[in-house]
């Protein structure tokens, strides 16, 4: 079987089954982003080629005139955007390398990086999720460059996501990278699947949290973190 056919033909799965019955009742099935085992069998250039082809067909089905100068390049632009930008966090080769440094200052209080802007996409409708991430950790002998915290947030955000999973992925990654249990993550985000369709509520936001170590067990530590991010 050719490489293209492997991606496009998934035998024995009825994707339409019960979709209408589900409606807006969505569930997250795993802490890990759902990926097939052959997710990276194709290189990026081939993925872009195939997405361009199929997005062109989608636009054609909707009745758009693809000979128009404004629309002619849209399928290619969308394909490149999907692979190289907004969903680049799916590919582990894009995972940021996080170099640790010895905590020579012996700083043993929490470090808080707040108001990290992130953009993601709802995996149920493929429309944007955007908001702010607030992250804290207490050093276990090592520290990480501040920009790497931002990059970790962006890496996991650049996937089709649900906010709960995104929060846990950021928290667990920081625990592993830093070698400490003392990590806190709070995300406050707007979901375009809520504001631009469905209920069309433009004012609400969704808040999720991840606490481990002292942030989970010690109310005073957690309260201090919440004080900092509310300033």
N, C-alpha and C positions, 0 to 999 in steps of 0.2 A: 504494500500500500504506500502511495506517495505521501510525503510529509504534509502537503496541503490537505489531503483527504483525511488524514489522521485527526486534524483539528476540526474539520467541518462536519464529519460524520461520527456521531456518538450513537452507536446502535443500541436499541432496546430501551431508550429513555424517552418517556413522553413528557416533555417539558410543559405542555399545556394542562396536564392533569391537575385538577383542583386549584388552578391559579385564580380563577374567578371566585371560587368559594373562599379562598384565603382573604381576598380583599386587602385591607390594610393591616391585617393581623400577621405581623412579621415576627420571626424569631431568629435569634443568633444561635448557631449550632455549635460553635467552637470558639475557644480563645485564639486559635490560629486562623488566619485568613484562608478560606476554602480554596485550595488550588489542586489541580490535577497533578499526577505524578509526572506527566510529560509537559508541564506548563512552560518549560524553557527549552524544549526540543527545537523550536524554531528560533532563528536569530531575529533581531529587531527589524531588519530590513524586510524580511518576508512577512512579519506580522503587520508592518505598516502597509505593505502592498495589498494584503488580503483585507485589512480593515478599510482601506481606501476603496477597494472594489465594492465591498458590501455597503459601506455608507453611501456611496454613489447610488446604489440601487435603492436604498431607503429614501434618499432625496427624490429619486425618480418616481417612486411609488406615491410620494406625497404631492407630486405634480409640479415640482420645481423645475425651472428651465436651466439645465446645466450648461447650456451654451452661453448664458449670460456672463459677462465679464466678472461680475461680483461673486457669482456662485461657482464658477468653473474650477477654482482651486480649493474649494471648501472640503471636498472629501480627503484630499491629501493633507490639508492643514489639520483636520480633525484626527486623522490617523497618526500623524506625527505627535500631536498634542497628547493623545492617549498613551502612546508608548514612551515618549521622551520626557513628558512633563507630568500631567495630572495623575497618571497611574504608574509612574516610574518606581514607586515604592514596592511594587509587586516583585521586582527582580532583585534577588539578594546581592547581585553584583553592585547595586547602587547603595547598599547599606553603608552608612558612614563609619569610618575607622575611628574608634574612640581611644585616643592615647591618654593614659593616666599619668599623673605626676605625684610625686611624694608630697604629702601634706607637711612641708617643712615649717610652715608657720604654726603648726599644731593647733589649727583652728578647729574647735570641736563643737561649735554651734551649728545650727542649720543654715544651709545656703539656699536661698530662694531665687529662682528665676521666674518672674511673673510676666503676664501679658505677652506671651509668645503667640503671635498671630499664626493661625494655620488654616489651610483650605483642604477639604477632603470632598468625597462624593458619597452620597447615600447609595448603598449597594442594592436597594430595592427599586429605585427609580433613576439612578445615575444623574441626580441633580446635586448641586453643591451643598456641602455643610461647611460653615466657616465660623470661626470664633477665636477664643483665646485659651491658651494652656498655661497653667501655673504649676511649677514643679519645685520640689524641695528635696534635699537629702542631707544627711549628717555623715560626715566623712568617717570611714573606717581605716584611715591611714593614707588614703589617696584621694586626689581631686581630679576633676575633668575640666577641660577648657569650656568656658561658658558657651561658645558658639556650637560645641558638640551637642549640648542639651537641645538647642534649637534644631539642629540637624536630625537628631533622633526623633523629635516630634514630627518634623516634616516628612521623614522617611516613612513612618507608619501612617501618616495622614494621606500620603499620595497613593491611596488604594481605594477601591470600592469598600466602604466601611459601614459599620454601625458604631455609634459613639461609645457604647459600653466596651466593645472589643478594643477600640483605639486606645481608650484610657488604660486598660489592663496591659496592652502591648507596650505602651510607653513605660509604665511602671515596672513591669517585669524586665524589660531591657535595661533600664537604669540599675535595677538591683544586680543584674548579672554583670554589667560593665563595671560598676563601682565596687562590687564585692561587699555591699552593705544591705542589710534588711531595712534600714531606716530611710524610706522613700515615700514621698507623697505626690500625688498628681490630681489636679482638678481641671476639668474641661468645662467651659461655658460656651455653648455653640448655638447657632441658628441653623435650622434645617429648611432648605428651600422646598422640600417635599411637603412641609407643613405650611409655609408661607405663600408659595406660588401655585399650589394645587391643593386638592382636598379641602381641608377646613379653611385654608387661606388666612391663617392667623399670623400677622406680620410682627406681632409684639413679643411673643413668647420665645424663651430660649430653654435649652436643656442643659442641666448640670450633672456631671458624673464625677466620681471620685475613686481614688485608689490610695489606700493607706496600708503600710506595712511597718513592722518593727515598732519603734517608739511612737510613730505617728498613729499606729493602730491601738497600741496598748496604753499610751499615756495621754489622757485628756488635755493636760496642760500643754504638751508639745503640739498636739493637733490644734488647740485653740490659738497658740502663738502663730502657727502657720496661717490659719484663717485670718488672723489680725493683719498679718503682713499683706496678704493678697487683696484685702478689702480697703487698703489705704488709698 
